[in-house]
Amino acid sequence: LGSDLGPQAALTGAVLNSFGLDANDAAKVNDVLALSAASSALDFEKLSVALPIVGSVAKATGRTLEETTAILGILTSNGLDASSSATALRNIFVKLASKGLTMEQALAKINESTNKAKTSFDLFGKTSVAAGVILAEQGETVKALTLKLESADGAAQKMADTMLNNLSGDITIAKSAWEGFILSLEDGEG
């Protein structure tokens, strides 16, 4: 994701907590985050902004990390900034729960409407009008990205391997090995 270890660990921990996942799921979380960044307009900064805003409500309304991240990816890929996407999505989840509607039912209502913006406003309120219309029009894309993220196992490692598979990566690996060698000499036992 192009981030330092500390901020990445903080985001992973926040996502684990928000979605009620176990520490053993940290690799899965990082795989989902990495693949979402490679498959949409999301990046580390956007994920760091968006997931804390929507994560707890997503979990409370029965959404998975993969589905939530896919929706955020589609919203940001369609021009909404991360904070607006997350706030709109959180509002959509809350409105759906309060109205007893599924996402599919609400999006079908929007798609079948002659005035999609008005129907989205009626369902989700002012803050989520654009997100509702985007999701209604991009429903199949959301489903495809969700499926892709559900099979993200090993994505982060593959991406790291690809990034290291060049001269710069070889130099990084050599430096790391050299530093390890030097440290072994300096420990007084070498």
N, C-alpha and C positions, 0 to 999 in steps of 0.2 A: 504493500500500500504506500510505500515511499515515506514511511514515518519512522521516528526513532522508537526504540524499544519501550521507553517509559510511557509515552502517550498511547502507543498501541496497546500496551498492557492495561492501561486505565480504561480505554474504550472496550476492550474485551471483557474486563471485569464488570463494567457498567451494563454491557449487553447481557452477560450471564445473569446478573441480578435482575435486570428489567424483565427478562423472559423466563425467570425462574429455572434457569439451567444450572447444572452441576459443574464444578471446576473441571471435571473430566471432559466436558463439552467444549473446552477452550479451543482445541484444534479445529473442531467443526465450525465454531463461530468465525475463526480467522479464515477458514476456507470459504465460507459464505461471503464474508466481507471482501476478500480478495477477488473472488469471481464476480461479485456484483460491481466492483470497480472496473473490472475488465470488460463487463458486458453492458455498461450504461454510463451515464454522465456522472455517476457517483465517484467520489475519491475519499481519501482519509478525512479531509476537513469536513466535507459534506456529511459523511457518515457520523462523524463526531458531533456535529450539530443536530442532525435529524434523529438518530436513534434514541438518545435520551429523552427527547420530547415525546415521542410516540410509543416507545417500547413498553412501558407499564400498562398503558391503555390497550395496546395491541394484545398483550398477554391476557389481560382481564377479559377481553372480548373473544378469546379463543383463536387468535391469529398466531401463526408461527413466525419465527425470525425470517425464514425464507420468503414467505408471502409478503410480510411487511417490507422487507428490503427490496423485493421485486417491485412493489408498488412505488416505493420511494424512488427507485431507479427509473421507472417509467415517467414519473412526475418530473424529476430533474432533467431527464432527457428531452422532455417537452417544454423546457424553459422555466419551470418554477424553481426558485432558489430553495436550498435545503431547509431553512427554517420555515418558510411558507408551506412547503410540501409536507413537512412533519406536522405542523399545526393543523393544516387542512385535513390530513389523514387522521389525526387524533380526533378531530371534530366529526369526521365521517363515521368513525368507529362508534363514537358516543351516540350520534344521532341514529345510527342503525340499531343499536342496542335499545335505545329508548322507544323507537318506533316498532320494534319487533320485526325488522326486515333483514333479509340476508343481503349481502353485497350484490349478488347476482340479480335479485329482485329489483333493487334500487337502480342498478345500472341499466337493466332492461327497460324500466320506466323512462329513464332519461333517453335512451336510444329510440324508443317508440314515440317520443314526444315530438311535436312540431316546433316546440321552443325549448331546446335542450337546456339553455341557460336558466330559464324560469323554473323548469322542473328540478334542476339541480339545486337552485336556490330554495325552492319549496322543501326539498328533502334534507338538505345539508346546511342551509344558511349562507349568509353573505361570504364568510371567510373561505368556504369550500366550494364555491360555484365552479371555478375553473378546474379544480382537481376532479370534481364529479364528472364534468364533461370529458376531460382527458381520459379518465378511467373508463367511462362508458364507451368511448371510441377506441380505446386501446385494450379492451378486455382480453382479447386473445394473446396479445403481446405480454400482458401481465401473467397470464397462465403459462405461457412458454418460458418466460424468465423464472417464474417460481419453480417449475419443473427442473430447469437447468441448475438453479441454486440448491434444490433438494439433492442433487447428485454432485455436489461440489467437493466431495471427499478428495483430499490431496491437492486441491487447486493452489493453495498458497505455496506448497513445496514445489510444485511444477513451475509456478511463476518465478520463484526464487532461483530455481535451477536454470531456467531460461535466461534470467538476468545475469547470472554468473557465467554463462556459457559464451564467453568472449575473452579477449585479451585483458580487459579491465577486471573481469571476474577472476581470471587466472592470477593476476597480480594481487588482488585482494586475498585470495586463498593462500598464495605464497607468503604474503606479509603475515597473515594470521599464523601460519605454520612456523615462520621464523620467530615471531614474538613468543609463541609457545615454547620453542626450543630455548630461547634466551631465558625465559622465566624458569625453565627446568634447570638451567645451569646456575641461576642465582639463588635457588632454594637451599643451597648448601649441601645437597646430596649428589650433585652431578659431577 
